[in-house]
Amino acid sequence: MNTNQAPNIIEELKTEIGKVIVGQDYLIERLMLALLCRGHILLEGVPGLAKTRTLTALTTCIDAKMNRIQFTPDLLPSDLIGTEVYRPQSGEFVIRKGPLFTNLLLADEINRSPAKVQSALLQAMQEREVTIGEETFLLPEPFLVLATQNPIEQEGTYQLPEAQIDRFMLKVRVTYPSFEEELGIVKMVADNNESERDPSKLRKVLSIADLNVLRNDMQSVFIDPKIDQYIVALVQASRHGENFGLKDMIDWGASPRASIALKQGARALAYVRGKAYVTPDEVKDVSLDVLRHRIIPSYEAEARGVTSDEIITVLQKNITVP
């Protein structure tokens, strides 16, 4: 693969996934950012918006191993990471690895499992390793968690702990399709056989070796020190809302992990757009996805209907752009 091919790869992915999915260009771009940055991604949207189908199609187009886990209230940590199994014949315990040992873990409806299961993901998401019994195992490279959750139905769901949600590089809200896109969806489903819309039949577009080339090449994208200052100023502003007309609106601001994710995301976005340097536009374009799950609105903000997205918009307007 030649370097600086990210824009072409994105178009190839959109074209190939477009054989089974209508629209979702924004989502595909954000998924590519997560892959380039080795970041986990959380997708939030109502049922029926093809979140899981898009993730399945993407992983088919990448020459990597994928496991899908349907999170349920009775799921156990051992169902995720594996366990020790006793073999009477030899009188020994052997390790049986769970579905977590994969390149891409599709965690469907991740908020339907209790805290003990969520905590089992913490070590894997941050350290890229898992401890079973007294042994620690490295996870395959790349390892990404692609998770979905439904924001509407709260019965039988568990709120993700802040320690885990902060480990998601991006939280992307999947919205309803436009009129033209929904018309295309209806025609695709009604006018084609199910086998023709099977994501597993899509062509491989990107290999792990190609992905590593893109990741290395992405580091050549230049980021001016003023952009670094802009990023840190935006993140730190989330911790001092009273300075921006947001007194008592924010319980917790974003952590330094947000500054890292914002810089990585802005660089990756500039790269997939074919740019050699990062501008404030890239920072603004990824800031909602990077910050919306890291800024915790206060009870007063929720009572007034003020969301984290609106808080981020206010901060953007008040931070001087370099």
C-alpha positions as CSV (number, residue, x, y, z in Angstrom):
1,M,0.0,0.0,0.0
2,N,1.2,3.5,-0.8
3,T,1.2,6.0,2.0
4,N,-1.4,8.8,2.2
5,Q,-4.1,6.5,0.9
6,A,-6.6,7.1,3.8
7,P,-9.1,9.2,1.7
8,N,-9.2,6.4,-0.9
9,I,-9.6,3.7,1.7
10,I,-12.5,5.6,3.3
11,E,-14.2,5.9,-0.1
12,E,-13.6,2.2,-0.8
13,L,-15.1,1.3,2.6
14,K,-18.1,3.5,2.0
15,T,-18.6,2.0,-1.4
16,E,-18.3,-1.6,-0.2
17,I,-20.5,-1.1,2.9
18,G,-23.0,0.8,0.8
19,K,-23.8,-2.5,-0.9
20,V,-25.7,-3.6,2.3
21,I,-26.1,-0.2,4.2
22,V,-27.7,3.0,3.0
23,G,-26.1,6.2,4.3
24,Q,-24.1,6.2,7.6
25,D,-21.1,8.0,5.9
26,Y,-20.5,9.9,9.1
27,L,-20.5,6.7,11.2
28,I,-18.1,5.0,8.8
29,E,-15.7,7.9,9.0
30,R,-15.8,7.8,12.8
31,L,-15.2,4.1,12.9
32,M,-12.1,4.7,10.7
33,L,-10.9,7.3,13.2
34,A,-11.2,4.7,16.0
35,L,-9.2,2.1,14.0
36,L,-6.4,4.6,13.2
37,C,-6.1,5.8,16.8
38,R,-6.5,2.4,18.5
39,G,-9.5,3.8,20.2
40,H,-12.7,2.2,21.4
41,I,-16.0,3.6,20.2
42,L,-19.5,3.7,21.7
43,L,-22.5,4.0,19.4
44,E,-25.8,5.3,20.8
45,G,-29.0,5.3,18.9
46,V,-32.6,4.0,18.9
47,P,-33.3,0.5,17.5
48,G,-33.5,0.1,13.8
49,L,-30.7,2.5,12.7
50,A,-28.4,-0.3,11.5
51,K,-25.7,0.2,14.1
52,T,-24.9,-3.4,14.6
53,R,-25.2,-4.1,10.8
54,T,-22.8,-1.3,10.0
55,L,-20.3,-2.6,12.5
56,T,-20.6,-6.1,11.1
57,A,-20.2,-4.9,7.6
58,L,-17.1,-2.9,8.6
59,T,-15.4,-5.8,10.3
60,T,-16.1,-8.0,7.2
61,C,-14.2,-5.4,5.1
62,I,-11.2,-5.6,7.4
63,D,-9.1,-8.7,7.4
64,A,-9.3,-9.2,11.1
65,K,-11.1,-11.5,13.6
66,M,-14.4,-10.3,15.1
67,N,-16.5,-11.7,17.9
68,R,-19.9,-10.5,18.8
69,I,-21.3,-10.6,22.3
70,Q,-24.9,-9.9,23.1
71,F,-24.8,-8.3,26.5
72,T,-27.6,-9.5,28.8
73,P,-28.3,-9.1,32.6
74,D,-27.2,-12.7,33.3
75,L,-23.9,-12.4,31.5
76,L,-20.9,-13.3,33.7
77,P,-17.3,-11.9,33.5
78,S,-16.1,-15.5,32.7
79,D,-18.4,-15.5,29.7
80,L,-16.4,-12.6,28.4
81,I,-12.8,-13.1,29.4
82,G,-12.7,-16.9,29.9
83,T,-12.0,-19.1,32.9
84,E,-10.0,-22.0,34.3
85,V,-11.4,-25.4,33.5
86,Y,-10.5,-28.5,35.5
87,R,-9.7,-31.6,33.6
88,P,-10.1,-34.8,35.7
89,Q,-8.0,-36.9,33.3
90,S,-4.9,-34.9,34.0
91,G,-5.9,-33.4,37.3
92,E,-4.9,-30.0,36.1
93,F,-6.6,-26.7,35.4
94,V,-6.4,-25.3,31.9
95,I,-7.2,-21.8,30.6
96,R,-10.2,-21.5,28.2
97,K,-10.1,-18.1,26.7
98,G,-13.3,-16.2,26.1
99,P,-14.6,-14.2,23.1
100,L,-12.7,-11.1,24.4
101,F,-9.6,-12.5,22.6
102,T,-10.3,-11.1,19.2
103,N,-9.3,-8.0,17.1
104,L,-12.7,-6.4,17.1
105,L,-15.2,-7.0,19.9
106,L,-18.7,-6.1,19.0
107,A,-20.4,-5.5,22.3
108,D,-24.1,-5.3,21.4
109,E,-26.3,-3.4,23.9
110,I,-23.4,-3.1,26.3
111,N,-25.5,-1.3,29.0
112,R,-27.7,-4.4,29.6
113,S,-25.0,-6.1,31.7
114,P,-24.3,-5.3,35.4
115,A,-21.2,-3.6,36.8
116,K,-19.3,-6.8,37.5
117,V,-19.3,-7.5,33.7
118,Q,-18.5,-3.9,32.8
119,S,-15.5,-4.0,35.2
120,A,-14.2,-7.1,33.4
121,L,-13.7,-4.9,30.3
122,L,-11.7,-2.1,32.1
123,Q,-8.4,-3.9,32.0
124,A,-8.9,-5.1,28.5
125,M,-9.8,-1.7,27.1
126,Q,-7.0,0.2,28.8
127,E,-4.1,-2.3,29.1
128,R,-4.9,-4.5,26.2
129,E,-4.5,-7.5,28.5
130,V,-6.6,-9.9,30.5
131,T,-6.0,-11.7,33.8
132,I,-7.5,-15.2,34.2
133,G,-6.6,-16.9,37.5
134,E,-3.0,-16.1,38.2
135,E,-2.0,-15.6,34.5
136,T,-2.1,-12.5,32.4
137,F,-2.6,-12.7,28.6
138,L,-2.0,-10.0,26.0
139,L,-4.9,-9.4,23.7
140,P,-4.4,-9.5,19.9
141,E,-3.3,-6.4,18.0
142,P,-5.3,-4.5,17.0
143,F,-7.9,-4.8,19.7
144,L,-10.9,-2.5,19.7
145,V,-14.3,-2.5,21.5
146,L,-17.1,-1.5,19.3
147,A,-20.1,-1.1,21.6
148,T,-23.8,-0.1,21.0
149,Q,-26.4,1.0,23.5
150,N,-30.1,2.1,23.3
151,P,-30.7,5.5,24.9
152,I,-34.5,5.1,25.1
153,E,-35.4,1.8,26.8
154,Q,-34.0,1.9,30.4
155,E,-35.7,-1.1,31.8
156,G,-33.2,-3.9,32.4
157,T,-30.2,-1.6,31.7
158,Y,-27.3,-0.4,33.8
159,Q,-25.6,2.9,33.5
160,L,-22.0,2.5,32.4
161,P,-19.5,3.6,35.2
162,E,-17.5,6.7,34.5
163,A,-14.2,4.8,34.7
164,Q,-15.3,2.7,31.8
165,I,-17.1,5.2,29.7
166,D,-13.9,7.4,29.8
167,R,-12.1,4.6,28.1
168,F,-14.2,5.0,25.0
169,M,-12.3,7.4,22.7
170,L,-15.5,8.4,20.9
171,K,-19.2,8.3,21.6
172,V,-21.1,8.7,18.4
173,R,-24.9,9.4,18.3
174,V,-26.5,7.6,15.3
175,T,-29.4,9.7,14.0
176,Y,-32.4,9.0,11.8
177,P,-31.8,8.8,8.1
178,S,-32.8,11.5,5.7
179,F,-35.9,11.1,3.4
180,E,-33.7,10.1,0.5
181,E,-31.7,7.6,2.6
182,E,-34.8,6.0,4.1
183,L,-36.3,5.7,0.6
184,G,-33.1,3.9,-0.4
185,I,-33.3,1.6,2.6
186,V,-36.9,0.6,1.7
187,K,-35.9,-0.1,-1.9
188,M,-32.8,-2.1,-0.9
189,V,-34.7,-4.3,1.6
190,A,-37.8,-4.8,-0.5
191,D,-36.2,-5.2,-4.0
192,N,-33.2,-7.5,-3.1
193,N,-32.9,-11.0,-1.6
194,E,-31.5,-11.3,1.9
195,S,-28.5,-13.1,0.5
196,E,-27.6,-10.1,-1.6
197,R,-27.6,-7.9,1.5
198,D,-25.5,-10.3,3.6
199,P,-22.6,-8.3,5.2
200,S,-20.4,-11.4,5.4
201,K,-20.1,-11.5,1.6
202,L,-18.5,-8.1,1.3
203,R,-15.0,-7.7,-0.1
204,K,-11.9,-7.3,2.1
205,V,-10.7,-3.7,1.7
206,L,-8.2,-3.3,4.4
207,S,-5.8,-5.7,6.0
208,I,-4.1,-5.4,9.4
209,A,-0.8,-4.8,7.7
210,D,-2.4,-2.0,5.6
211,L,-3.9,-0.5,8.8
212,N,-0.5,-0.4,10.5
213,V,0.9,1.4,7.4
214,L,-1.9,4.0,7.7
215,R,-1.3,4.4,11.4
216,N,2.4,5.0,11.0
217,D,1.8,7.4,8.0
218,M,-0.7,9.3,10.0
219,Q,2.0,10.5,12.5
220,S,3.4,12.6,9.7
221,V,0.4,15.0,9.9
222,F,1.7,18.2,11.5
223,I,0.1,19.7,14.6
224,D,1.1,23.2,15.5
225,P,1.8,23.9,19.2
226,K,-1.0,26.4,19.1
227,I,-3.4,23.6,18.2
228,D,-2.2,21.7,21.3
229,Q,-2.9,24.8,23.4
230,Y,-6.4,25.1,21.9
231,I,-7.2,21.5,22.7
232,V,-6.0,21.8,26.3
233,A,-7.9,25.1,26.7
234,L,-11.1,23.5,25.5
235,V,-10.8,20.5,27.8
236,Q,-9.8,22.5,30.8
237,A,-12.8,24.9,30.2
238,S,-15.1,21.9,30.9
239,R,-13.8,21.9,34.4
240,H,-14.5,25.6,35.0
241,G,-17.9,26.1,33.6
242,E,-18.5,29.1,35.9
243,N,-16.0,31.1,33.7
244,F,-18.2,30.6,30.7
245,G,-21.7,31.3,31.9
246,L,-22.2,27.6,33.0
247,K,-22.2,28.0,36.7
248,D,-23.6,24.9,38.4
249,M,-24.1,23.2,35.0
250,I,-21.2,20.8,35.1
251,D,-20.7,18.2,37.8
252,W,-17.5,16.7,36.3
253,G,-15.4,18.0,33.4
254,A,-13.3,16.0,31.0
255,S,-10.1,14.3,32.1
256,P,-6.6,14.6,30.5
257,R,-7.5,11.4,28.6
258,A,-9.9,13.6,26.7
259,S,-7.1,16.0,25.6
260,I,-5.1,13.0,24.3
261,A,-8.2,11.6,22.5
262,L,-9.0,15.0,21.0
263,K,-5.5,15.5,19.6
264,Q,-5.4,11.9,18.2
265,G,-8.9,12.3,16.7
266,A,-8.1,15.6,15.1
267,R,-5.0,14.3,13.5
268,A,-6.8,11.2,12.3
269,L,-9.6,13.3,10.8
270,A,-7.1,15.6,9.0
271,Y,-5.4,12.4,7.7
272,V,-8.5,10.8,6.3
273,R,-9.4,14.1,4.7
274,G,-6.1,14.1,2.9
275,K,-4.6,17.0,4.8
276,A,-0.9,17.4,5.8
277,Y,-1.7,19.4,9.0
278,V,-4.4,19.9,11.6
279,T,-6.6,23.0,11.7
280,P,-9.0,24.1,14.4
281,D,-11.8,22.8,12.2
282,E,-10.7,19.2,12.8
283,V,-10.6,19.8,16.5
284,K,-14.1,21.2,16.5
285,D,-15.5,18.5,14.3
286,V,-14.4,15.7,16.6
287,S,-14.9,17.5,19.9
288,L,-18.5,16.5,20.4
289,D,-17.8,12.8,19.9
290,V,-14.7,13.0,22.2
291,L,-16.2,15.1,25.0
292,R,-20.0,14.4,25.1
293,H,-19.5,11.3,27.4
294,R,-16.8,12.8,29.5
295,I,-18.6,15.9,30.6
296,I,-21.2,15.1,33.3
297,P,-24.0,17.7,33.4
298,S,-25.3,18.6,36.9
299,Y,-28.8,17.8,38.2
300,E,-29.7,21.5,37.6
301,A,-28.6,21.2,34.0
302,E,-30.7,18.1,33.5
303,A,-33.6,19.9,35.1
304,R,-33.3,22.7,32.6
305,G,-32.8,20.3,29.7
306,V,-29.2,21.3,29.1
307,T,-27.2,18.5,27.5
308,S,-23.5,17.8,27.3
309,D,-23.6,18.6,23.6
310,E,-25.0,22.1,24.4
311,I,-22.3,22.6,27.0
312,I,-19.6,21.7,24.6
313,T,-21.1,24.2,22.0
314,V,-20.9,27.0,24.6
315,L,-17.3,26.2,25.4
316,Q,-16.4,26.1,21.7
317,K,-17.8,29.6,21.2
318,N,-15.9,31.0,24.2
319,I,-12.5,29.5,23.6
320,T,-10.2,31.6,21.3
321,V,-9.5,29.9,18.0
322,P,-5.8,30.1,17.0
